[in-house]
Amino acid sequence: MTPIPHSPFSVSLAALASAFLALAAGTAQAEKADRLKPLNVEADQPSNLDLQKKVVVFNGNVVITKGSLVIRAAKIEVRETPDGYQVAVATGSTGKPATFRQKRDGVDEHIEGQAERLEYDSKADTVRFVNAAVVRRLRGTVVADEITGNLVSYDASSEVFTVSGGAPNANGTGGRVRAVLTPRDGSPGTNESTSQAASQPAAPASPASPASPALPPSTSSGGKR
């Protein structure tokens, strides 16, 4: 397995601890392609490997890749479960949260997000964004949907999000969650908003003042969300 190049410290996690960090086995038809890819790690500093606990800790601009999945953080701890899967906990630094990005199957869309801490479970194929979480769905490079909250959970297999807020602060706003959802072009939601806007009668033009040239009447068109 070839390590990721161009890094002060680059290592294939499977090669580093092949005795216990093996690629998880499973039925290809039931799992996303990324789950069957090797998990690779690169970092600025050498790893701290605990064979007894089956834990590897990486520090300094750490990058995990697993197919199209990419996690970046200041520190990432990777642990093997008894059945051979990996659990990674990524922690950001002050002013620089841990980040996640993964391509959706079959479409030009990505899921990306950030939080103070990310918890990735390769067996469940889930990511938990913990504290100051922001998760987005991008169509190409355009943000389609955005969810913010204290905790956002993403199930990549079912493509289901779960979001919760934190404890309310003094002004009672800390516990709120926020979501911005955009309909796809050509969807019923988009067509409905466009047709409603098109059905609105045009405002009559105001008569021009004799002292000034007449201005063309303003027009409005329905925009897509």
Protein Blocks (a to p, Z undefined) as FASTA:
>chain_A
ZZdehifbdcdfklmmmmlmccddddfklpcfklmpccddddfbdcdddfknopacdeeh
iacdehjbccddfbdcddddfkopacddddddehiacddddddehiacddddddfbdcdd
fklopacdeehiacdddehjacfbdcddfbdcddfklopacdddddddfkopmmpccddd
dddehiaklmmmmmmmmmpccdddddddfkbccddddddddddZZ
